[in-house]
Structures are given as structure tokens and as C-alpha cells.
């Protein structure tokens, strides 16, 4: 569990201290590429500072990682949270705020659903089949583009990394996933997500508008391995909440 704890501690530190966007163009996750598509991607801010990423799953509901909504074990107040939606450059997006008292965490995965006023964005289709070993997937986020002090290199533009699904019991995944758990494990193909990408979408790869939301990113070793909560295993919960 050591590596996973370190990843979550770094993410929590990012939430507490905030993030400073780099003035230089950001074109990598850490070794990834700049996205040209991602209308469902959402940037989360706390006290106006970029922290995590999310996905619009309906016009009024965003899904992200639960750990993004806690600081030192205490919930972050709704009034401190905002989201930028509708643009790959978060500086040009529209700001929406959560509906107070209307966020719901999963009891089985590191996932949070947050209700917001109606957004004018394309929403993500939810995967129903589940991921399979060897599948190449794509993770999106506005997080760190460097190792070290991730606060100094948060990206103002959406970026992406390609990853390959591996077995949950792969020795490299120890501390990230467990056989039969709700997370799936991925190895680096090009780029690796980092701090600030937490909660971001892991999508299938296909023609624009046909991709599906496979997972919610929740941790990586910043080098070769990443994990995400599997959306297909949380469909009943997602649907029950978003139909309210």
C-alpha cells in the first residue's frame, strides 16, 4: 500500500496548497500529448485554484474522485468548489458551482457525483461492458506535466495519455488494485497521469462521439502504472443518483 498512500498524500497536498498554472505551454501529461477533443471533461477548482478533473455524465451531474473533496480527512465545503466546463482551455471555460448539499460518494469506489446547474456540454456515454486485459484506453486531465513540484506545472489546457489495461494481480499493480476489487490497473503506453488529473475520465478510444467512460482515474506512480475505478461496476449507483 506504500505507493498508493504516497500518491494520495501528494494529491491531498495539491488540494491543500493549491496549484499554480504554468505560463509556458503545456503539451504533456507527463510525456503525453495535448488533447484536441474532450467536451465532457471538467476542471475542478478549490478556492479558485486548480485541483482535480472530472467528467460530465449528464447535463447536471459531474463524476470525479471522492478524495478530491477532502482535506486532511475533512470535507471541502461546497462554497469553496467550482468547475470550469465547455472548453479544452480551462481559462476560457464557463464556471459552474455545485448545488449545495447535492454531492454523493460511492461506498465501493473512489468516486463522487456532484450536482450542478444545467451545463451546455456534450456528456460522456457510460460503459456497460467493462474493461479487458490488453485494451488501450485514454486518460484526460489538466494535471501536472512534470515530476517533482507538481503545483508549478499544472496545465491550463486539456491533455491526454494512452494506457494499456493489465491484470489486477500484475505484480506492478500491488498497492493499487486487488483481484476482485472495483479498480483496474493500467501500464504506460504514452504519458502517465499525475496530480491534478485525479478524478479525470478514462475513455475508450474511438471516433469522436462514440467513446465511452470506462473509469475514473484515482492514482499513479508518476512513472509506469496508474489505476482507475471501473464505471461499469458502479452503473447502478451512478444511475440511481443522476435520476434524482
Backbone torsions as a table, in degrees:
resi	resn	phi	psi	omega
1	UNK	NA	-4.5	-172.6
2	UNK	-61.9	-45.8	-176.6
3	UNK	-65.3	-41.9	-178.9
4	UNK	-64.0	-41.8	178.9
5	UNK	-60.5	-41.3	-179.8
6	UNK	-62.4	-41.4	179.4
7	UNK	-62.3	-45.0	-177.9
8	UNK	-69.5	-34.2	177.0
9	UNK	-64.3	-42.9	178.6
10	UNK	-62.2	-39.5	179.5
11	UNK	-67.9	-40.7	177.6
12	UNK	-62.7	-39.6	178.0
13	UNK	-62.3	-38.6	177.9
14	UNK	-61.5	-39.0	179.0
15	UNK	-66.8	-40.8	-176.0
16	UNK	-71.1	-43.4	-173.6
17	UNK	-90.0	-17.1	-177.2
18	UNK	84.9	178.1	-178.4
19	UNK	-132.3	141.6	178.3
20	UNK	-106.7	121.3	-179.2
21	UNK	-73.8	135.3	179.2
22	UNK	-70.3	141.5	177.3
23	UNK	-79.0	-17.4	178.8
24	UNK	-82.9	151.5	178.4
25	UNK	-59.2	137.6	179.0
26	UNK	-107.0	123.0	-176.2
27	UNK	-129.1	21.1	-179.7
28	UNK	-147.5	153.9	167.1
29	UNK	-76.6	-77.8	149.8
30	UNK	-138.4	93.4	-175.4
31	UNK	87.1	13.4	178.8
32	UNK	-94.0	-139.2	-177.8
33	UNK	-148.8	164.2	178.3
34	UNK	-75.8	136.7	-179.5
35	UNK	-81.2	146.7	173.7
36	UNK	-112.7	-0.5	-178.7
37	UNK	-153.7	144.0	178.7
38	UNK	160.6	55.9	-173.6
39	UNK	-65.7	-19.7	-178.9
40	UNK	-89.6	-8.1	-177.6
41	UNK	-73.8	140.4	-174.6
42	UNK	-130.9	135.6	176.6
43	UNK	-99.1	127.9	179.1
44	UNK	-98.6	137.6	176.5
45	UNK	-127.1	147.7	172.9
46	UNK	-123.1	124.3	-174.9
47	UNK	55.2	34.1	178.0
48	UNK	79.9	2.6	-177.9
49	UNK	-108.9	132.8	-178.5
50	UNK	-59.2	135.5	-178.3
51	UNK	-131.7	-58.4	-173.7
52	UNK	-133.4	-176.7	179.8
53	UNK	-126.1	158.0	177.8
54	UNK	-149.5	-175.1	-178.4
55	UNK	-138.0	133.5	173.6
56	UNK	-78.2	113.8	180.0
57	UNK	-99.9	-19.5	166.9
58	UNK	-142.5	178.7	179.2
59	UNK	-68.8	-15.2	-178.7
60	UNK	-123.4	3.1	-177.7
61	UNK	-131.8	133.8	176.0
62	UNK	-114.1	139.3	173.0
63	UNK	-110.5	138.6	178.2
64	UNK	-149.0	-168.8	179.2
65	UNK	-89.4	136.5	-179.0
66	UNK	-58.5	-38.0	-174.3
67	UNK	-65.9	-15.4	177.4
68	UNK	-69.7	-15.1	-173.3
69	UNK	-105.5	18.7	178.9
70	UNK	-133.5	142.7	172.8
71	UNK	-127.4	120.1	-179.3
72	UNK	51.3	41.1	176.4
73	UNK	81.5	-1.9	-178.7
74	UNK	-109.5	141.6	-179.8
75	UNK	-63.4	141.7	173.5
76	UNK	-79.7	129.3	-178.0
77	UNK	-63.4	142.2	179.9
78	UNK	-55.3	-37.5	-176.0
79	UNK	-64.2	-18.1	-179.1
80	UNK	-89.5	-10.2	-172.4
81	UNK	-101.6	141.1	171.1
82	UNK	-145.1	165.1	179.5
83	UNK	-132.3	144.9	172.6
84	UNK	-108.3	126.1	-174.1
85	UNK	-131.6	159.1	168.7
86	UNK	89.5	4.1	179.3
87	UNK	-153.9	142.8	178.3
88	UNK	-69.5	-23.5	173.2
89	UNK	-97.7	109.2	-173.7
90	UNK	-60.5	-22.5	-179.9
91	UNK	-70.7	-18.3	-178.7
92	UNK	-106.0	-1.8	-177.2
93	UNK	-75.6	172.0	176.1
94	UNK	-91.6	140.2	179.3
95	UNK	-92.0	131.0	172.0
96	UNK	-128.5	153.1	-179.0
97	UNK	-117.6	148.8	179.4
98	UNK	-65.6	148.1	170.5
99	UNK	-71.3	124.6	-173.4
100	UNK	-61.3	132.1	177.9
101	UNK	76.0	11.5	-175.7
102	UNK	-120.2	51.9	171.0
103	UNK	-127.7	143.7	-171.0
104	UNK	-134.3	124.8	178.6
105	UNK	-95.2	149.3	176.2
106	UNK	-77.5	142.8	177.1
107	UNK	-83.8	-9.0	-173.4
108	UNK	-120.7	-5.6	-176.7
109	UNK	-150.2	162.6	177.4
110	UNK	-81.3	70.0	-177.8
111	UNK	-136.7	143.9	177.1
112	UNK	-134.4	135.4	172.6
113	UNK	-106.0	131.7	-175.3
114	UNK	-126.0	126.0	178.7
115	UNK	-87.6	138.3	179.7
116	UNK	-135.8	165.8	171.6
117	UNK	-58.9	158.9	-175.0
118	UNK	-54.6	127.1	179.7
119	UNK	-101.1	144.9	174.4
120	UNK	-97.5	74.4	-178.2
121	UNK	-139.0	159.3	171.0
122	UNK	-76.5	131.3	-178.3
123	UNK	-95.5	158.2	-177.6
124	UNK	-83.2	140.1	172.6
125	UNK	-78.7	139.4	-178.1
126	UNK	-90.0	133.9	177.9
127	UNK	-73.2	140.9	178.6
128	UNK	-115.9	-14.7	-172.8
129	UNK	-90.4	-26.4	-175.9
130	UNK	90.3	158.7	-179.3
131	UNK	-82.9	162.5	176.8
132	UNK	-135.5	153.2	-178.7
133	UNK	-56.7	133.7	179.2
134	UNK	91.0	-10.1	-179.7
135	UNK	-69.1	131.3	175.5
136	UNK	-90.7	127.6	-176.0
137	UNK	-124.2	169.5	-177.9
138	UNK	-127.8	127.4	179.2
139	UNK	-106.4	138.9	-177.0
140	UNK	-120.5	146.4	174.7
141	UNK	-179.7	169.1	178.4
142	UNK	-107.9	23.8	-172.1
143	UNK	-80.4	-158.3	-172.3
144	UNK	-65.3	143.0	176.9
145	UNK	-110.9	10.3	-178.9
146	UNK	-145.0	163.1	170.7
147	UNK	-92.5	168.3	-177.9
148	UNK	91.5	-126.2	-179.1
149	UNK	-80.8	94.4	-174.9
150	UNK	-70.2	-16.9	177.6
151	UNK	-64.8	-26.3	-173.3
152	UNK	-87.2	-6.4	-173.5
153	UNK	-135.9	34.8	173.2
154	UNK	-68.8	136.0	-174.6
155	UNK	-84.3	135.6	173.5
156	UNK	-81.7	-13.0	-179.3
157	UNK	-117.5	150.0	-179.1
158	UNK	-65.6	140.6	179.9
159	UNK	-135.7	172.1	-173.0
160	UNK	-148.1	156.1	173.3
161	UNK	-136.3	147.1	175.6
162	UNK	-100.7	136.1	-176.1
163	UNK	-135.6	156.0	178.9
164	UNK	-116.7	130.4	-179.9
165	UNK	-69.5	132.5	177.0
166	UNK	-122.5	173.0	-179.2
167	UNK	-62.0	145.1	176.5
168	UNK	-62.3	-30.0	-178.2
169	UNK	-94.8	13.0	173.4
170	UNK	-58.8	130.6	-177.8
171	UNK	-53.2	-30.2	179.7
172	UNK	-68.6	-18.3	-176.7
173	UNK	-93.1	0.5	-179.8
174	UNK	-57.7	130.1	-177.2
175	UNK	92.1	-8.8	178.6
176	UNK	-112.3	-47.4	-179.0
177	UNK	-132.3	158.1	175.0
178	UNK	-129.9	143.5	178.8
179	UNK	-53.8	131.6	-179.8
180	UNK	84.4	-1.9	-179.1
181	UNK	-80.0	180.0	-176.2
182	UNK	-91.6	-3.5	178.9
183	UNK	-101.3	152.7	170.2
184	UNK	-119.2	155.9	-172.6
185	UNK	-108.8	144.1	-177.9
186	UNK	-135.5	147.3	174.6
187	UNK	-108.1	152.7	-179.0
188	UNK	-64.4	133.8	166.7
189	UNK	-109.2	-56.8	172.5
190	UNK	-146.0	110.9	-179.2
191	UNK	87.5	158.2	177.8
192	UNK	-141.7	131.4	178.6
193	UNK	-69.2	155.8	-176.0
194	UNK	-143.9	-161.4	-178.6
195	UNK	-59.5	132.6	-176.0
196	UNK	99.4	-19.4	174.3
197	UNK	-88.7	-10.9	-178.8
198	UNK	-52.8	136.4	-179.4
199	UNK	87.0	-7.5	-175.5
200	UNK	-75.1	161.7	-176.4
201	UNK	-73.7	138.3	166.0
202	UNK	-108.8	114.9	-170.4
203	UNK	-114.1	154.3	166.7
204	UNK	-69.7	161.6	-179.2
205	UNK	-106.0	124.9	-179.3
206	UNK	-169.3	-179.5	177.1
207	UNK	-55.9	149.6	-177.6
208	UNK	-54.7	130.0	179.7
209	UNK	93.8	-9.6	-179.8
210	UNK	-107.4	-11.1	-178.2
211	UNK	-69.3	155.7	179.7
212	UNK	-123.7	155.1	178.3
213	UNK	-81.3	110.3	-177.8
214	UNK	-90.3	-35.6	-173.4
215	UNK	-158.8	169.5	176.0
216	UNK	-116.8	113.0	-176.3
217	UNK	-62.6	134.6	179.9
218	UNK	-140.0	7.5	174.9
219	UNK	173.7	153.2	174.9
220	UNK	-156.3	167.4	175.8
221	UNK	-94.1	6.7	179.9
222	UNK	68.3	7.6	-178.2
223	UNK	-129.3	-60.9	-171.5
224	UNK	-135.7	-20.9	-171.4
225	UNK	-125.0	139.6	176.9
226	UNK	-140.0	163.9	178.7
227	UNK	-137.4	159.7	177.9
228	UNK	-151.8	148.3	172.3
229	UNK	-73.8	136.6	-174.7
230	UNK	-85.1	120.5	-175.7
231	UNK	-65.2	-38.5	-177.2
232	UNK	-60.4	-27.8	179.4
233	UNK	-81.1	-10.2	-177.6
234	UNK	-116.4	14.5	-174.9
235	UNK	-59.6	-44.5	-177.7
236	UNK	-60.7	-42.6	179.0
237	UNK	-65.9	-46.9	-179.0
238	UNK	-58.6	-47.3	-177.5
239	UNK	-66.9	-38.4	-179.3
240	UNK	-66.4	-35.4	-179.4
241	UNK	-76.2	-47.5	-173.1
242	UNK	-73.0	-12.7	176.8
243	UNK	-87.3	-2.4	-179.8
244	UNK	-68.5	NA	NA
